[in-house]
Amino acid sequence: MKISILHPFTPKAAGVVEQRVRTYHSQPHLKALQLYAQDHGGEVAMEYFTHQRKSYQLAEGGVAYRFYPVSWRLNGDHRKWKKQASKACLKAYQESTPDVTIINMSGHSSPFSHQLAKILRAQGRPYIPMLGGQHYSDTAENRDYYQHAHHILVHTESQKKSMESMPLFSGKDIRVFPLGVDTQVFKSGNLSLSAAPKLLYVGRILELKRIHLAIESVAALHQVGFSEASLQIIGPVASEAYAEELVQLVKTNALENHVHFLGHKEHEELPPYFQEAHLFLLPSTHESFGMVMIEAMACGTPVVAMENSGGPADVITSGVNGLLSTPENYSACIVDYFKNPSQQKAIEKQALAKAVEEYGIQATYRVLQSSIEDALK
């Protein structure tokens, strides 16, 4: 038995350092595959493209990580996420076709995904598109690609409901594949509510993440008397210009001693940062899901996200297990939270319960297992 989750792009195109992809990218999928291999045996793999000249393979806890050379193009498409392709990958699939292939790509899909799907169909093997994001391209190629898929995986109920109303996905079996967290690793700490407010952001540093709102929230806390409020920003710089804007914003508000840019951290290094924070900030207005949101909640740290931003609204009930706000009221929402200590304790408790009860890694595994079993039938 051979099961593969293929990411038809290079880690770099997804904003991930290739050497760190095994510990940073698609961790719920990795852990679910590991559980599947333990229970069912066989060969399981996470696959990507690479800018290296030759294919290579690594291992991570019983899962094979395979990297196929991306096909070089004069027009630069070999660097563009949705336009990358790999002849080496197609050849490998023709020579040794997986029994089930899950193709992880956005709703726009890609010419490579279409080409691979045709190979799989010719071999009589099922494929399952796994879609992130909230945008889709309704083209003849995509209709053919999705209609011939065994079923489709998405990460939130809201995404599923939205897709079910689209002609592009008419009549398709769409299933929610929750991104679970290892609650034995990401677990609650013992932070005192009497400590100065500690805020945390984890993710790439680029404009669409709207990290400036997090910095403005620290300034707002200082203005109302929380003079020791602080913010830690963890993640790689994806936009140098925006990173410089953030540094200048910190200086303008005299927050150099209270806002700290910590750079990239390995996934296994993150739990203490979540455990030591009072609030996790997710100020982006577009989030397909936000795995870090569940990791924070599993550590007992509530999340402040945006209304109508996508995935967060499926998880967070504002004022119960987290907070939902608007860009205009983001800072005020955070200030109000810290002015009400009794509310903090109640929300922390509910955030933890939500993550543990509904988003443990076993929830991810159950859907993966049923998807594979149904596809094999």
C-alpha positions as CSV (number, residue, x, y, z in Angstrom):
1,M,0.0,0.0,0.0
2,K,1.3,3.4,-1.0
3,I,-0.3,6.7,0.1
4,S,1.1,10.1,-0.8
5,I,0.3,13.7,0.1
6,L,1.7,15.7,-2.7
7,H,2.4,19.5,-2.5
8,P,3.0,20.4,-6.1
9,F,5.3,23.4,-5.3
10,T,8.6,24.0,-3.7
11,P,8.7,24.9,0.0
12,K,10.2,28.2,-0.9
13,A,7.2,29.1,-3.1
14,A,5.1,28.6,0.0
15,G,7.3,30.7,2.2
16,V,9.0,27.8,4.0
17,V,12.7,27.0,4.2
18,E,13.2,23.6,2.5
19,Q,15.5,22.2,5.1
20,R,12.8,23.0,7.8
21,V,9.7,21.7,5.9
22,R,9.6,18.4,7.9
23,T,9.2,20.3,11.2
24,Y,7.3,23.4,10.0
25,H,4.9,22.8,7.1
26,S,1.7,20.6,7.1
27,Q,2.4,19.2,10.6
28,P,-1.1,17.8,11.1
29,H,-0.9,15.9,7.8
30,L,2.5,14.5,8.8
31,K,1.3,13.3,12.2
32,A,-1.9,11.8,10.7
33,L,0.2,9.9,8.2
34,Q,2.4,8.6,10.9
35,L,-0.6,7.3,12.8
36,Y,-1.9,5.7,9.6
37,A,1.4,4.0,9.0
38,Q,1.4,2.7,12.5
39,D,-2.1,1.2,12.2
40,H,-2.0,0.0,8.6
41,G,1.6,-0.3,7.6
42,G,2.6,0.3,3.9
43,E,4.5,3.3,2.5
44,V,3.4,6.8,3.3
45,A,5.0,9.9,1.9
46,M,4.9,13.7,2.0
47,E,6.1,15.1,-1.4
48,Y,7.3,18.4,-2.7
49,F,9.2,20.0,-5.5
50,T,12.7,21.3,-5.1
51,H,15.1,23.7,-6.8
52,Q,17.9,21.2,-6.5
53,R,18.9,19.3,-9.6
54,K,18.2,15.8,-8.5
55,S,15.4,14.1,-6.6
56,Y,16.2,13.1,-3.0
57,Q,14.4,11.6,-0.1
58,L,14.5,12.1,3.7
59,A,12.6,10.4,6.5
60,E,10.6,11.7,9.4
61,G,9.0,9.3,12.0
62,G,8.2,6.6,9.4
63,V,7.1,9.1,6.7
64,A,9.2,9.4,3.5
65,Y,9.8,13.0,2.4
66,R,10.4,13.1,-1.3
67,F,11.6,16.1,-3.3
68,Y,11.3,16.2,-7.1
69,P,13.3,18.8,-9.2
70,V,11.1,21.6,-10.4
71,S,11.1,22.0,-14.2
72,W,13.0,25.1,-15.2
73,R,11.2,27.7,-17.4
74,L,12.6,30.7,-19.3
75,N,9.7,32.8,-18.3
76,G,10.3,32.2,-14.6
77,D,7.3,30.0,-13.9
78,H,9.5,27.6,-12.1
79,R,9.5,30.1,-9.2
80,K,5.8,30.8,-9.2
81,W,3.7,28.7,-6.8
82,K,0.7,27.9,-9.0
83,K,2.7,27.5,-12.2
84,Q,5.4,25.1,-11.0
85,A,5.7,21.7,-12.6
86,S,8.1,18.7,-12.3
87,K,8.7,16.3,-15.1
88,A,10.6,14.1,-12.6
89,C,7.5,13.9,-10.4
90,L,5.3,12.8,-13.3
91,K,7.8,10.2,-14.4
92,A,8.0,8.8,-10.8
93,Y,4.2,8.6,-10.6
94,Q,4.0,6.8,-14.0
95,E,6.6,4.3,-12.9
96,S,5.3,3.7,-9.3
97,T,1.7,5.1,-8.9
98,P,0.5,5.6,-5.3
99,D,-2.7,3.7,-4.4
100,V,-4.2,7.0,-3.2
101,T,-2.8,10.5,-3.8
102,I,-3.9,13.6,-1.9
103,I,-3.0,16.8,-3.9
104,N,-2.6,19.8,-1.7
105,M,-3.2,23.0,-3.8
106,S,-5.4,26.1,-3.7
107,G,-8.8,26.2,-5.3
108,H,-7.2,27.8,-8.4
109,S,-5.4,24.4,-8.9
110,S,-2.6,24.3,-11.4
111,P,-1.7,22.9,-14.9
112,F,0.6,20.4,-13.2
113,S,-2.2,19.1,-11.0
114,H,-4.4,18.6,-14.0
115,Q,-1.6,16.7,-15.8
116,L,-0.9,14.5,-12.8
117,A,-4.6,13.8,-12.3
118,K,-4.8,12.4,-15.9
119,I,-1.9,10.1,-15.2
120,L,-3.6,8.8,-12.1
121,R,-6.9,8.3,-13.9
122,A,-5.1,6.4,-16.7
123,Q,-3.6,4.1,-14.0
124,G,-7.0,3.6,-12.4
125,R,-5.8,5.2,-9.2
126,P,-7.9,7.8,-7.2
127,Y,-6.9,11.3,-6.3
128,I,-8.2,13.6,-3.6
129,P,-7.8,17.4,-4.0
130,M,-7.1,19.2,-0.7
131,L,-7.9,22.8,-1.0
132,G,-6.7,25.7,1.1
133,G,-7.7,29.4,0.7
134,Q,-11.0,30.9,-0.1
135,H,-10.7,31.6,-3.8
136,Y,-11.3,29.4,-6.9
137,S,-10.9,29.5,-10.6
138,D,-14.0,28.2,-12.5
139,T,-12.3,26.9,-15.7
140,A,-13.0,23.9,-18.0
141,E,-9.8,22.4,-16.8
142,N,-10.7,22.8,-13.1
143,R,-14.2,21.4,-13.6
144,D,-12.7,18.3,-15.2
145,Y,-10.2,18.0,-12.4
146,Y,-12.6,18.3,-9.6
147,Q,-15.4,16.2,-11.2
148,H,-13.1,13.3,-11.6
149,A,-11.7,13.5,-8.1
150,H,-12.9,10.8,-5.6
151,H,-13.8,13.5,-3.1
152,I,-12.5,16.9,-1.9
153,L,-10.9,17.8,1.4
154,V,-11.2,21.3,3.0
155,H,-10.3,22.6,6.4
156,T,-13.4,24.5,7.6
157,E,-17.1,24.2,7.6
158,S,-17.5,27.7,6.1
159,Q,-15.3,26.8,3.2
160,K,-17.3,23.6,2.6
161,K,-20.6,25.5,2.6
162,S,-19.3,28.2,0.3
163,M,-18.1,25.6,-2.2
164,E,-21.3,23.6,-2.2
165,S,-23.1,26.6,-3.7
166,M,-20.7,26.8,-6.6
167,P,-21.3,25.1,-10.0
168,L,-17.5,24.3,-10.1
169,F,-18.1,21.8,-7.3
170,S,-21.6,20.7,-8.2
171,G,-22.5,17.3,-6.8
172,K,-19.1,16.7,-5.3
173,D,-18.4,14.9,-2.0
174,I,-16.7,17.7,0.1
175,R,-15.3,16.7,3.5
176,V,-13.9,18.8,6.3
177,F,-10.4,17.7,7.2
178,P,-9.6,19.4,10.5
179,L,-6.0,20.5,11.1
180,G,-5.4,18.9,14.5
181,V,-2.8,19.7,17.0
182,D,-0.7,17.3,19.2
183,T,-2.1,18.2,22.6
184,Q,0.7,16.3,24.3
185,V,3.1,18.9,23.0
186,F,0.9,22.0,22.8
187,K,-0.6,22.1,26.3
188,S,-1.5,24.6,28.9
189,G,1.1,26.5,30.9
190,N,0.7,28.3,34.2
191,L,0.9,32.0,33.4
192,S,-0.4,34.3,36.1
193,L,-3.1,36.8,35.2
194,S,-1.4,39.4,37.4
195,A,1.6,39.6,35.1
196,A,1.8,42.4,32.5
197,P,0.0,41.7,29.3
198,K,2.0,39.5,27.0
199,L,1.0,39.3,23.3
200,L,2.3,37.0,20.7
201,Y,2.3,36.8,16.9
202,V,3.6,33.7,15.0
203,G,3.7,33.7,11.2
204,R,5.3,35.2,8.1
205,I,6.1,38.9,8.1
206,L,4.3,40.4,5.2
207,E,1.6,43.0,4.5
208,L,-1.4,40.8,4.3
209,K,-0.8,39.5,7.9
210,R,-1.4,43.1,9.1
211,I,1.1,42.8,12.0
212,H,1.1,46.6,12.4
213,L,-2.3,46.2,14.2
214,A,-0.6,44.0,16.8
215,I,2.0,46.7,17.4
216,E,-0.7,49.4,17.6
217,S,-2.4,47.2,20.2
218,V,0.7,47.3,22.4
219,A,0.7,51.1,22.1
220,A,-2.9,51.3,23.0
221,L,-2.3,49.2,26.2
222,H,0.5,51.5,27.2
223,Q,-1.8,54.5,26.8
224,V,-4.4,53.1,29.3
225,G,-1.9,52.2,32.0
226,F,-0.6,48.8,31.0
227,S,2.9,50.2,30.8
228,E,4.7,46.9,30.7
229,A,2.6,45.3,28.0
230,S,4.8,43.5,25.4
231,L,4.6,41.7,22.1
232,Q,6.8,39.0,20.7
233,I,6.8,38.5,16.9
234,I,8.0,35.1,15.6
235,G,8.4,34.2,12.0
236,P,10.5,34.7,8.8
237,V,10.5,37.9,6.9
238,A,8.7,37.5,3.6
239,S,8.6,41.2,2.8
240,E,11.7,43.3,3.7
241,A,9.9,46.6,3.0
242,Y,7.0,45.7,5.4
243,A,9.4,44.5,8.1
244,E,11.2,47.8,8.0
245,E,7.8,49.6,8.3
246,L,7.1,47.6,11.4
247,V,10.5,48.5,12.9
248,Q,9.8,52.2,12.3
249,L,6.3,51.8,13.8
250,V,7.9,50.4,17.0
251,K,10.3,53.3,17.1
252,T,7.6,55.9,16.5
253,N,5.7,54.6,19.5
254,A,8.8,54.2,21.7
255,L,8.2,50.5,22.1
256,E,11.7,49.3,21.4
257,N,11.9,47.6,24.9
258,H,8.4,46.1,24.5
259,V,8.2,44.7,21.0
260,H,10.6,42.0,20.1
261,F,11.3,40.4,16.7
262,L,12.5,36.9,17.4
263,G,12.9,35.6,13.8
264,H,12.1,32.1,12.7
265,K,11.6,29.4,15.4
266,E,11.4,25.6,14.7
267,H,7.9,24.2,15.3
268,E,9.0,22.2,18.4
269,E,10.4,25.5,19.9
270,L,6.9,27.2,19.9
271,P,5.0,25.7,22.8
272,P,6.7,27.8,25.6
273,Y,6.0,31.0,23.6
274,F,2.3,30.1,23.4
275,Q,2.2,29.1,27.0
276,E,3.8,32.3,28.2
277,A,1.4,34.6,26.3
278,H,-1.9,36.0,27.5
279,L,-3.3,36.5,24.0
280,F,-2.3,35.3,20.5
281,L,-2.9,37.9,17.8
282,L,-4.1,36.9,14.3
283,P,-4.9,40.3,12.7
284,S,-5.0,39.1,9.1
285,T,-8.4,39.7,7.3
286,H,-7.9,36.5,5.2
287,E,-7.2,33.2,6.9
288,S,-8.0,29.8,5.4
289,F,-7.6,28.3,8.8
290,G,-4.6,29.3,10.8
291,M,-3.0,26.3,12.4
292,V,-1.2,28.5,14.9
293,M,-4.6,29.5,16.2
294,I,-5.4,26.0,17.4
295,E,-1.8,25.5,18.8
296,A,-2.3,28.7,20.8
297,M,-5.7,27.6,22.1
298,A,-4.3,24.2,23.0
299,C,-1.8,26.0,25.3
300,G,-4.7,27.8,27.0
301,T,-4.0,31.1,25.1
302,P,-7.1,32.7,23.5
303,V,-6.9,34.2,20.0
304,V,-7.9,37.6,18.8
305,A,-8.8,37.3,15.1
306,M,-10.9,39.2,12.6
307,E,-14.6,38.9,11.8
308,N,-15.3,37.4,8.4
309,S,-11.6,36.4,7.9
310,G,-12.4,32.8,7.0
311,G,-11.4,29.9,9.2
312,P,-11.1,31.7,12.6
313,A,-14.9,32.4,12.7
314,D,-15.5,28.6,12.4
315,V,-13.5,28.0,15.6
316,I,-13.9,31.2,17.7
317,T,-17.1,32.2,19.4
318,S,-16.3,35.8,20.3
319,G,-16.4,36.5,24.1
320,V,-16.6,32.7,24.8
321,N,-13.4,31.0,23.7
322,G,-11.6,33.9,22.0
323,L,-12.3,37.3,20.4
324,L,-13.4,38.4,16.9
325,S,-13.0,42.1,16.0
326,T,-12.6,44.5,13.0
327,P,-9.4,46.2,11.9
328,E,-10.8,49.5,13.2
329,N,-11.6,48.1,16.7
330,Y,-8.7,45.6,17.1
331,S,-6.7,47.5,19.6
332,A,-9.8,48.5,21.6
333,C,-10.9,44.9,21.7
334,I,-7.6,43.9,23.3
335,V,-7.6,46.7,25.8
336,D,-11.2,45.8,26.9
337,Y,-10.1,42.2,27.4
338,F,-7.3,43.1,29.8
339,K,-9.6,45.4,31.7
340,N,-11.7,42.5,32.7
341,P,-9.7,39.8,34.5
342,S,-12.7,37.5,35.2
343,Q,-13.5,37.4,31.5
344,Q,-9.9,36.4,30.8
345,K,-10.0,33.3,33.0
346,A,-13.3,32.1,31.5
347,I,-12.2,32.6,27.9
348,E,-8.8,30.9,28.6
349,K,-10.7,27.8,29.9
350,Q,-13.0,27.6,26.9
351,A,-10.2,28.1,24.4
352,L,-8.4,25.2,25.8
353,A,-11.5,23.0,25.9
354,K,-12.3,23.8,22.3
355,A,-8.9,22.9,21.0
356,V,-8.6,19.7,23.0
357,E,-12.1,18.4,22.4
358,E,-12.5,19.2,18.7
359,Y,-9.0,19.8,17.2
360,G,-6.8,17.1,18.6
361,I,-4.6,15.2,16.1
362,Q,-7.0,12.2,16.4
363,A,-9.7,14.3,14.6
364,T,-7.3,14.8,11.7
365,Y,-6.4,11.1,11.6
366,R,-10.0,9.9,11.6
367,V,-10.8,11.9,8.5
368,L,-7.6,10.9,6.8
369,Q,-8.2,7.2,7.5
370,S,-11.8,7.3,6.2
371,S,-10.7,9.3,3.1
372,I,-8.1,6.7,2.2
373,E,-10.4,3.7,2.9
374,D,-13.3,5.2,0.9
375,A,-11.0,6.0,-2.0
376,L,-9.5,2.5,-2.0
377,K,-13.0,1.0,-2.3
